[in-house]
Amino acid sequence: MAVDYTVIVVYLAGMLAMGWWGMRRARSKSDFLVAGRRLGPVMYSGTMAAIVLGGASTIGGVGLGYQYGLSGAWMVFTIGLGLLALSVFFSARIARLKVYTVSEMLDLRYGGRAGVISGIVMWAYTLMLAVTSTIAYATIFDVLFDMNRTLAIVLGGSIVVAYSTLGGMWSITLTDMVQFVVKTIGVLLLLLPIAVVKAGGFGEMRAKLPTEYFDPLGIGGETIFTYVLIYTFGMLIGQDIWQRVFTAGSDRTAKWGGTVAGTYCLVYAVAGAVIGTSAKVLYPDLGSPDDAFATIVKDELPIGVRGLVLAAALAAVMSTSSGALIACATVANNDIWSRLRGAVRREGDEERDEVRGNRVFILVMGVAVIVTAIALNNVVEALTVAYNLLVGGLLVPILGGLLWKRGTAQGALAAVAVGGLAVVGLMAGYGILANEPVYYGLLLSLAAYVTVSLATPATDAAVLAAWRDRLAGRAAPERVSDRIVASQ
């Protein structure tokens, strides 16, 4: 294992070095939070693919392939579909808004009254997303070093917090590009063909496994529908995803770079399911489907290659973890703390002060994520809570704001409150992993949005005009907090 250990240690040291280098480029709030809004298509595509394909997509995707066969690809496949829809239909308009958070977009669209409550919901989502990624370190480091769970979480989480705090989005972008390359080589170019060959090829796999393992819909129509509802729509509205859209250097980069990343996700989805199916042939009696990835890597790959593939798994976890962490800190600072304390930064304030403040928030949120990850055990439940809150509480007001001009601030607030509370209450009644909470929560949110919007005065024409100008890229960006105070 000495060679494998060396590969992993070099990889982790490289991540910290990238963080230090990124710190030298993060000289303004725009640099720190959205990489200066100047990423080209190659870096944009790589980093976007890296953030959406995390530990759940890699370890969980292989586990679903082990459990259901080729139809286990659907979870990651719906993530790719969501990214394609976001890129083709919405990304250019989102990038032109020149904001930092989803809540700032809601303030622009509805007149500055939806920020705090939507920020709290988005903060809860990004926090839980970061927690689920951080928990996954325990699995990887256990395979590598037979390490205690708590120590593994602290080690992996501390590295991510360190490079994220140092350089913000620039550090995360640079590390994500490395992680994207490592993930592509480790999973697609090495693990996938080796797993298929070790299982005897597709002919042998078909002979040894039930026919439903090769049915594209074998996982079940209701499960596929739920994946679409949670993950495809979740890709359209998550702060972690939008913050990457904000890094695009142009509308074209946002649209076509995202399309390339979405297509990559579809390929990655199928690869994970095939690897999991191969593992089922090789190890038919594993205690848990989620053990499939670690087992096939540990037992079937040669020295050196094994270290690279485990580095790929680590890369998948780190990319999602760092993206969720900076999103969580950005929301906590810009949408909650700044508004609650009533502090508004004016144009004369030093940008370096803003960078320092955001660094502090990343550090604080990073510690909170590590502590929460140590306390929790079930990754699937934490991820389900995160996406249920996101989709149930924020999907309707965000898409409604983009697509329906009659939507009002009161309707948006009602949708967030009713949808969020309904999801929480229904999860308590039906169970966290049940499908009903997000179904009914989304319907109640939609009903509240439409009913309250129609019952209240239409959004002020001046607000809508300013909104249309921003969407079209005709207006210079302003500080949302300044505009809110000016209107009070």
ABEGO torsion letter per residue (X at the ends): XAAAAAAAAAAAAAAAAAAAAAAAABABAAAAAAGGGABBAAAAAAAAAAAABBAAAAAAAAAAAAAAEAAAAAAAAAAAAAAAAAAAAAAAAAAAAGBABAAAAAAAAAGGAAAAAAAAAAAAAAAAAAAAAAAAAAAAAAAAAGBBAAAAAAAAAAAAAAAAAAAEAAAAAAAAAAAAAAAAAAAAAAAAAAAAAAAGEAAAAAAABBAAAABAAAAEAAAAAAAAAAAAAAAAABAAAAAAAAABABAAAAAAAAAAAAAAAAAAAAAAAAAAAAAAAABAABABAAAAAAAAAAAABBBGAAAAAAAAAAAAAAAAAAAAAAAAAAAAAAAAAAAAAGBBBBAABBAAAAAAAAAAAAAAAAAAAAAAAAABABAAAAAAAAAAAAAAAAAAAAAAAAABAABBAAAAAAAAAAAAAAAAAAAAAAEAABAAAAAAAAAAAAAAAAAAAAABBBBBAAAAAAAAAAAAGABBBBBAAAAAAAAX
